[in-house]
């Protein structure tokens, strides 16, 4: 079974690429200062990897590519809405822990 390009596959790959670019460009801040932002970056990387796993599962169980792409489009739109909310929530909780 060869993997085909899909909405979730492409968006998860771009998401992981963005996380890795952020990790590489801000490595001095993330690794040498007391920052829990590194934990958040790794959590977002796991989030992107789970997108790739969900894509593989959906492609395996649903033969109709149109249905798979519609389901994946809904998941991507929910992710685009949810990730900034979760990130802001985590930063607010981290600020409460530090102060």
Secondary structure, 3 states (H helix, E strand, C coil): CCCCCCHHHHHHHHHHHHHHHHHHHCHHHHHHCCCCHHHHHHHHHHHHHHHHHHHHHHHHHCCCHHHHHHHHHHHHHHHHHHHHHHHHHHHHHHHHHHC
